Amino acid sequence: MNESLIYIFLVLLLLIGSLYSYLSAAEGKQRIRQFLTERGAKDIHISRVWFDGHGDTHTYAVRYTDAQGQTRQNSCKINARVLEDDIYWKDPI
């Protein structure tokens, strides 16, 4: 009986962690999309880079067409803390 409760707890913990990670990635993508759209970007493709080695940031690979019609590729990091809104780009936007 105790072992089954431990397994149930571990499964629930894994599910909660997975849900949090999914929602966090979706929120990060939305912030990036909004940032680029405000600067005239179109055709924006964003993918999360998993296991980037930093526990306190999320890394994204981004491809978009800028306001001048040039296709650009860049990567960025977003702090995983809820109250921080900064996006740190590898290359200038």
N, CA, C and O atoms as a GROMACS GRO file, in nm:
protein
  372
    1MET      N    1   0.083  -0.119   0.000
    1MET     CA    2   0.000   0.000   0.000
    1MET      C    3   0.087   0.125   0.000
    1MET      O    4   0.060   0.218  -0.076
    2ASN      N    5   0.190   0.130   0.083
    2ASN     CA    6   0.277   0.247   0.087
    2ASN      C    7   0.350   0.268  -0.044
    2ASN      O    8   0.365   0.381  -0.090
    3GLU      N    9   0.395   0.158  -0.105
    3GLU     CA   10   0.467   0.170  -0.232
    3GLU      C   11   0.377   0.228  -0.340
    3GLU      O   12   0.422   0.310  -0.420
    4SER      N   13   0.252   0.186  -0.345
    4SER     CA   14   0.160   0.238  -0.448
    4SER      C   15   0.134   0.387  -0.427
    4SER      O   16   0.121   0.461  -0.524
    5LEU      N   17   0.126   0.432  -0.304
    5LEU     CA   18   0.109   0.575  -0.276
    5LEU      C   19   0.231   0.655  -0.320
    5LEU      O   20   0.218   0.767  -0.370
    6ILE      N   21   0.348   0.600  -0.300
    6ILE     CA   22   0.471   0.667  -0.343
    6ILE      C   23   0.474   0.678  -0.496
    6ILE      O   24   0.509   0.784  -0.549
    7TYR      N   25   0.437   0.571  -0.566
    7TYR     CA   26   0.434   0.575  -0.712
    7TYR      C   27   0.332   0.676  -0.763
    7TYR      O   28   0.360   0.752  -0.856
    8ILE      N   29   0.215   0.678  -0.701
    8ILE     CA   30   0.112   0.776  -0.740
    8ILE      C   31   0.163   0.918  -0.719
    8ILE      O   32   0.143   1.004  -0.804
    9PHE      N   33   0.227   0.942  -0.606
    9PHE     CA   34   0.282   1.074  -0.576
    9PHE      C   35   0.387   1.114  -0.680
    9PHE      O   36   0.389   1.228  -0.727
   10LEU      N   37   0.474   1.020  -0.715
   10LEU     CA   38   0.578   1.050  -0.814
   10LEU      C   39   0.519   1.078  -0.952
   10LEU      O   40   0.565   1.168  -1.022
   11VAL      N   41   0.418   1.004  -0.990
   11VAL     CA   42   0.352   1.026  -1.119
   11VAL      C   43   0.284   1.163  -1.120
   11VAL      O   44   0.294   1.237  -1.218
   12LEU      N   45   0.216   1.196  -1.011
   12LEU     CA   46   0.151   1.327  -1.002
   12LEU      C   47   0.254   1.439  -1.007
   12LEU      O   48   0.231   1.541  -1.073
   13LEU      N   49   0.364   1.422  -0.940
   13LEU     CA   50   0.470   1.522  -0.941
   13LEU      C   51   0.526   1.540  -1.082
   13LEU      O   52   0.550   1.653  -1.125
   14LEU      N   53   0.545   1.431  -1.152
   14LEU     CA   54   0.593   1.437  -1.290
   14LEU      C   55   0.492   1.507  -1.381
   14LEU      O   56   0.531   1.588  -1.466
   15LEU      N   57   0.366   1.478  -1.365
   15LEU     CA   58   0.261   1.542  -1.446
   15LEU      C   59   0.254   1.692  -1.419
   15LEU      O   60   0.240   1.771  -1.513
   16ILE      N   61   0.263   1.731  -1.294
   16ILE     CA   62   0.259   1.873  -1.258
   16ILE      C   63   0.380   1.945  -1.315
   16ILE      O   64   0.368   2.055  -1.368
   17GLY      N   65   0.497   1.884  -1.305
   17GLY     CA   66   0.618   1.943  -1.361
   17GLY      C   67   0.610   1.957  -1.513
   17GLY      O   68   0.652   2.059  -1.568
   18SER      N   69   0.556   1.857  -1.579
   18SER     CA   70   0.541   1.862  -1.724
   18SER      C   71   0.442   1.970  -1.766
   18SER      O   72   0.467   2.042  -1.863
   19LEU      N   73   0.332   1.982  -1.695
   19LEU     CA   74   0.233   2.085  -1.725
   19LEU      C   75   0.292   2.225  -1.705
   19LEU      O   76   0.271   2.313  -1.788
   20TYR      N   77   0.366   2.244  -1.597
   20TYR     CA   78   0.430   2.373  -1.571
   20TYR      C   79   0.529   2.407  -1.683
   20TYR      O   80   0.533   2.520  -1.730
   21SER      N   81   0.609   2.310  -1.724
   21SER     CA   82   0.707   2.332  -1.828
   21SER      C   83   0.639   2.369  -1.961
   21SER      O   84   0.684   2.459  -2.031
   22TYR      N   85   0.532   2.300  -1.994
   22TYR     CA   86   0.458   2.328  -2.117
   22TYR      C   87   0.398   2.468  -2.115
   22TYR      O   88   0.412   2.543  -2.212
   23LEU      N   89   0.334   2.504  -2.005
   23LEU     CA   90   0.272   2.636  -1.994
   23LEU      C   91   0.377   2.747  -1.995
   23LEU      O   92   0.355   2.853  -2.053
   24SER      N   93   0.489   2.722  -1.931
   24SER     CA   94   0.597   2.820  -1.928
   24SER      C   95   0.654   2.841  -2.067
   24SER      O   96   0.682   2.955  -2.105
   25ALA      N   97   0.673   2.734  -2.144
   25ALA     CA   98   0.724   2.746  -2.281
   25ALA      C   99   0.625   2.821  -2.369
   25ALA      O  100   0.666   2.904  -2.450
   26ALA      N  101   0.497   2.794  -2.354
   26ALA     CA  102   0.395   2.863  -2.433
   26ALA      C  103   0.393   3.012  -2.401
   26ALA      O  104   0.379   3.094  -2.491
   27GLU      N  105   0.408   3.047  -2.275
   27GLU     CA  106   0.410   3.188  -2.234
   27GLU      C  107   0.535   3.256  -2.288
   27GLU      O  108   0.528   3.371  -2.333
   28GLY      N  109   0.648   3.188  -2.285
   28GLY     CA  110   0.772   3.244  -2.339
   28GLY      C  111   0.762   3.269  -2.489
   28GLY      O  112   0.806   3.373  -2.537
   29LYS      N  113   0.704   3.175  -2.562
   29LYS     CA  114   0.687   3.192  -2.706
   29LYS      C  115   0.597   3.311  -2.736
   29LYS      O  116   0.622   3.386  -2.830
   30GLN      N  117   0.493   3.329  -2.657
   30GLN     CA  118   0.402   3.442  -2.678
   30GLN      C  119   0.474   3.574  -2.656
   30GLN      O  120   0.454   3.669  -2.731
   31ARG      N  121   0.558   3.581  -2.553
   31ARG     CA  122   0.634   3.704  -2.527
   31ARG      C  123   0.729   3.736  -2.641
   31ARG      O  124   0.740   3.851  -2.683
   32ILE      N  125   0.797   3.634  -2.692
   32ILE     CA  126   0.889   3.654  -2.805
   32ILE      C  127   0.812   3.699  -2.928
   32ILE      O  128   0.854   3.793  -2.996
   33ARG      N  129   0.701   3.633  -2.957
   33ARG     CA  130   0.620   3.669  -3.074
   33ARG      C  131   0.572   3.814  -3.065
   33ARG      O  132   0.578   3.887  -3.164
   34GLN      N  133   0.526   3.854  -2.948
   34GLN     CA  134   0.480   3.992  -2.929
   34GLN      C  135   0.595   4.091  -2.949
   34GLN      O  136   0.578   4.193  -3.016
   35PHE      N  137   0.711   4.061  -2.893
   35PHE     CA  138   0.829   4.147  -2.905
   35PHE      C  139   0.864   4.167  -3.053
   35PHE      O  140   0.886   4.280  -3.096
   36LEU      N  141   0.869   4.059  -3.130
   36LEU     CA  142   0.907   4.068  -3.270
   36LEU      C  143   0.798   4.134  -3.355
   36LEU      O  144   0.828   4.213  -3.444
   37THR      N  145   0.673   4.103  -3.328
   37THR     CA  146   0.562   4.162  -3.403
   37THR      C  147   0.560   4.313  -3.385
   37THR      O  148   0.533   4.387  -3.480
   38GLU      N  149   0.587   4.361  -3.265
   38GLU     CA  150   0.591   4.504  -3.239
   38GLU      C  151   0.700   4.574  -3.320
   38GLU      O  152   0.694   4.695  -3.341
   39ARG      N  153   0.799   4.498  -3.365
   39ARG     CA  154   0.909   4.553  -3.444
   39ARG      C  155   0.894   4.523  -3.594
   39ARG      O  156   0.989   4.539  -3.671
   40GLY      N  157   0.775   4.479  -3.633
   40GLY     CA  158   0.746   4.459  -3.774
   40GLY      C  159   0.779   4.322  -3.830
   40GLY      O  160   0.770   4.302  -3.951
   41ALA      N  161   0.817   4.227  -3.747
   41ALA     CA  162   0.852   4.093  -3.795
   41ALA      C  163   0.727   4.015  -3.836
   41ALA      O  164   0.618   4.035  -3.782
   42LYS      N  165   0.747   3.926  -3.933
   42LYS     CA  166   0.639   3.839  -3.980
   42LYS      C  167   0.695   3.698  -3.996
   42LYS      O  168   0.816   3.675  -3.986
   43ASP      N  169   0.605   3.604  -4.020
   43ASP     CA  170   0.644   3.464  -4.042
   43ASP      C  171   0.739   3.416  -3.932
   43ASP      O  172   0.850   3.370  -3.960
   44ILE      N  173   0.694   3.426  -3.809
   44ILE     CA  174   0.776   3.398  -3.691
   44ILE      C  175   0.764   3.250  -3.654
   44ILE      O  176   0.653   3.199  -3.637
   45HIS      N  177   0.878   3.183  -3.640
   45HIS     CA  178   0.883   3.043  -3.597
   45HIS      C  179   0.970   3.035  -3.472
   45HIS      O  180   1.086   3.079  -3.472
   46ILE      N  181   0.915   2.980  -3.366
   46ILE     CA  182   0.985   2.974  -3.237
   46ILE      C  183   0.983   2.831  -3.187
   46ILE      O  184   0.878   2.766  -3.186
   47SER      N  185   1.098   2.781  -3.145
   47SER     CA  186   1.103   2.648  -3.084
   47SER      C  187   1.189   2.653  -2.958
   47SER      O  188   1.291   2.722  -2.953
   48ARG      N  189   1.145   2.581  -2.860
   48ARG     CA  190   1.216   2.575  -2.732
   48ARG      C  191   1.338   2.485  -2.746
   48ARG      O  192   1.330   2.378  -2.806
   49VAL      N  193   1.449   2.529  -2.692
   49VAL     CA  194   1.571   2.448  -2.686
   49VAL      C  195   1.573   2.381  -2.549
   49VAL      O  196   1.596   2.448  -2.448
   50TRP      N  197   1.550   2.252  -2.545
   50TRP     CA  198   1.544   2.180  -2.418
   50TRP      C  199   1.684   2.144  -2.372
   50TRP      O  200   1.774   2.125  -2.454
   51PHE      N  201   1.701   2.136  -2.244
   51PHE     CA  202   1.826   2.093  -2.182
   51PHE      C  203   1.943   2.180  -2.225
   51PHE      O  204   2.048   2.131  -2.267
   52ASP      N  205   1.924   2.312  -2.213
   52ASP     CA  206   2.029   2.406  -2.252
   52ASP      C  207   2.134   2.425  -2.144
   52ASP      O  208   2.229   2.500  -2.163
   53GLY      N  209   2.118   2.360  -2.031
   53GLY     CA  210   2.219   2.365  -1.927
   53GLY      C  211   2.200   2.475  -1.824
   53GLY      O  212   2.282   2.489  -1.732
   54HIS      N  213   2.093   2.553  -1.838
   54HIS     CA  214   2.068   2.661  -1.743
   54HIS      C  215   1.930   2.642  -1.682
   54HIS      O  216   1.829   2.647  -1.752
   55GLY      N  217   1.926   2.620  -1.553
   55GLY     CA  218   1.799   2.594  -1.486
   55GLY      C  219   1.714   2.716  -1.466
   55GLY      O  220   1.592   2.704  -1.450
   56ASP      N  221   1.773   2.835  -1.466
   56ASP     CA  222   1.694   2.955  -1.438
   56ASP      C  223   1.655   3.033  -1.563
   56ASP      O  224   1.598   3.142  -1.551
   57THR      N  225   1.685   2.981  -1.682
   57THR     CA  226   1.643   3.045  -1.806
   57THR      C  227   1.587   2.941  -1.903
   57THR      O  228   1.617   2.822  -1.894
   58HIS      N  229   1.507   2.989  -1.995
   58HIS     CA  230   1.458   2.906  -2.104
   58HIS      C  231   1.516   2.962  -2.233
   58HIS      O  232   1.515   3.084  -2.254
   59THR      N  233   1.566   2.875  -2.318
   59THR     CA  234   1.628   2.916  -2.444
   59THR      C  235   1.537   2.880  -2.560
   59THR      O  236   1.476   2.773  -2.561
   60TYR      N  237   1.529   2.970  -2.658
   60TYR     CA  238   1.445   2.951  -2.775
   60TYR      C  239   1.525   2.978  -2.902
   60TYR      O  240   1.606   3.071  -2.905
   61ALA      N  241   1.502   2.899  -3.004
   61ALA     CA  242   1.556   2.925  -3.138
   61ALA      C  243   1.445   2.996  -3.215
   61ALA      O  244   1.330   2.952  -3.215
   62VAL      N  245   1.481   3.106  -3.281
   62VAL     CA  246   1.380   3.191  -3.345
   62VAL      C  247   1.420   3.217  -3.491
   62VAL      O  248   1.535   3.250  -3.520
   63ARG      N  249   1.324   3.202  -3.581
   63ARG     CA  250   1.342   3.238  -3.721
   63ARG      C  251   1.224   3.327  -3.760
   63ARG      O  252   1.110   3.296  -3.728
   64TYR      N  253   1.253   3.439  -3.829
   64TYR     CA  254   1.148   3.533  -3.865
   64TYR      C  255   1.191   3.615  -3.985
   64TYR      O  256   1.309   3.617  -4.022
   65THR      N  257   1.095   3.684  -4.045
   65THR     CA  258   1.123   3.779  -4.151
   65THR      C  259   1.109   3.918  -4.090
   65THR      O  260   1.005   3.953  -4.036
   66ASP      N  261   1.217   3.997  -4.100
   66ASP     CA  262   1.214   4.130  -4.036
   66ASP      C  263   1.136   4.229  -4.122
   66ASP      O  264   1.087   4.195  -4.229
   67ALA      N  265   1.125   4.353  -4.073
   67ALA     CA  266   1.046   4.456  -4.141
   67ALA      C  267   1.101   4.490  -4.279
   67ALA      O  268   1.026   4.541  -4.363
   68GLN      N  269   1.228   4.463  -4.305
   68GLN     CA  270   1.290   4.489  -4.435
   68GLN      C  271   1.278   4.370  -4.530
   68GLN      O  272   1.326   4.376  -4.643
   69GLY      N  273   1.215   4.262  -4.486
   69GLY     CA  274   1.195   4.144  -4.570
   69GLY      C  275   1.308   4.043  -4.565
   69GLY      O  276   1.307   3.947  -4.642
   70GLN      N  277   1.403   4.061  -4.477
   70GLN     CA  278   1.516   3.968  -4.462
   70GLN      C  279   1.479   3.856  -4.364
   70GLN      O  280   1.422   3.882  -4.258
   71THR      N  281   1.512   3.733  -4.400
   71THR     CA  282   1.491   3.621  -4.309
   71THR      C  283   1.606   3.619  -4.208
   71THR      O  284   1.723   3.623  -4.246
   72ARG      N  285   1.572   3.613  -4.083
   72ARG     CA  286   1.671   3.616  -3.974
   72ARG      C  287   1.657   3.492  -3.887
   72ARG      O  288   1.548   3.437  -3.871
   73GLN      N  289   1.770   3.450  -3.830
   73GLN     CA  290   1.772   3.345  -3.729
   73GLN      C  291   1.844   3.398  -3.607
   73GLN      O  292   1.947   3.466  -3.620
   74ASN      N  293   1.793   3.369  -3.492
   74ASN     CA  294   1.852   3.417  -3.369
   74ASN      C  295   1.813   3.321  -3.258
   74ASN      O  296   1.730   3.233  -3.278
   75SER      N  297   1.873   3.337  -3.144
   75SER     CA  298   1.830   3.263  -3.026
   75SER      C  299   1.818   3.362  -2.912
   75SER      O  300   1.881   3.468  -2.912
   76CYS      N  301   1.737   3.325  -2.815
   76CYS     CA  302   1.718   3.415  -2.701
   76CYS      C  303   1.695   3.333  -2.575
   76CYS      O  304   1.662   3.214  -2.580
   77LYS      N  305   1.713   3.400  -2.465
   77LYS     CA  306   1.688   3.341  -2.333
   77LYS      C  307   1.587   3.427  -2.260
   77LYS      O  308   1.590   3.550  -2.269
   78ILE      N  309   1.500   3.361  -2.189
   78ILE     CA  310   1.403   3.429  -2.105
   78ILE      C  311   1.421   3.375  -1.965
   78ILE      O  312   1.430   3.254  -1.944
   79ASN      N  313   1.426   3.465  -1.869
   79ASN     CA  314   1.441   3.423  -1.731
   79ASN      C  315   1.318   3.345  -1.688
   79ASN      O  316   1.206   3.386  -1.717
   80ALA      N  317   1.338   3.235  -1.621
   80ALA     CA  318   1.227   3.149  -1.579
   80ALA      C  319   1.148   3.209  -1.462
   80ALA      O  320   1.039   3.161  -1.431
   81ARG      N  321   1.201   3.309  -1.399
   81ARG     CA  322   1.128   3.372  -1.288
   81ARG      C  323   1.007   3.446  -1.341
   81ARG      O  324   1.014   3.510  -1.446
   82VAL      N  325   0.898   3.438  -1.270
   82VAL     CA  326   0.771   3.491  -1.316
   82VAL      C  327   0.772   3.642  -1.333
   82VAL      O  328   0.714   3.693  -1.429
   83LEU      N  329   0.836   3.715  -1.246
   83LEU     CA  330   0.826   3.861  -1.247
   83LEU      C  331   0.927   3.930  -1.337
   83LEU      O  332   0.928   4.053  -1.343
   84GLU      N  333   1.010   3.857  -1.406
   84GLU     CA  334   1.110   3.918  -1.493
   84GLU      C  335   1.068   3.902  -1.638
   84GLU      O  336   1.044   3.791  -1.685
   85ASP      N  337   1.060   4.015  -1.710
   85ASP     CA  338   1.010   4.015  -1.848
   85ASP      C  339   1.118   4.029  -1.953
   85ASP      O  340   1.086   4.031  -2.072
   86ASP      N  341   1.243   4.040  -1.916
   86ASP     CA  342   1.349   4.065  -2.012
   86ASP      C  343   1.371   3.946  -2.104
   86ASP      O  344   1.362   3.830  -2.064
   87ILE      N  345   1.400   3.979  -2.231
   87ILE     CA  346   1.438   3.879  -2.330
   87ILE      C  347   1.582   3.912  -2.369
   87ILE      O  348   1.612   4.024  -2.409
   88TYR      N  349   1.669   3.815  -2.356
   88TYR     CA  350   1.811   3.836  -2.386
   88TYR      C  351   1.842   3.767  -2.520
   88TYR      O  352   1.839   3.644  -2.530
   89TRP      N  353   1.871   3.848  -2.622
   89TRP     CA  354   1.898   3.798  -2.756
   89TRP      C  355   2.046   3.771  -2.776
   89TRP      O  356   2.130   3.847  -2.727
   90LYS      N  357   2.079   3.665  -2.848
   90LYS     CA  358   2.219   3.634  -2.879
   90LYS      C  359   2.276   3.741  -2.973
   90LYS      O  360   2.385   3.793  -2.950
   91ASP      N  361   2.201   3.773  -3.079
   91ASP     CA  362   2.242   3.876  -3.175
   91ASP      C  363   2.145   3.993  -3.165
   91ASP      O  364   2.028   3.973  -3.131
   92PRO      N  365   2.191   4.113  -3.194
   92PRO     CA  366   2.101   4.230  -3.187
   92PRO      C  367   1.982   4.215  -3.281
   92PRO      O  368   1.992   4.156  -3.388
   93ILE      N  369   1.871   4.267  -3.240
   93ILE     CA  370   1.748   4.264  -3.321
   93ILE      C  371   1.741   4.391  -3.404
   93ILE      O  372   1.646   4.410  -3.480
   0.00000   0.00000   0.00000
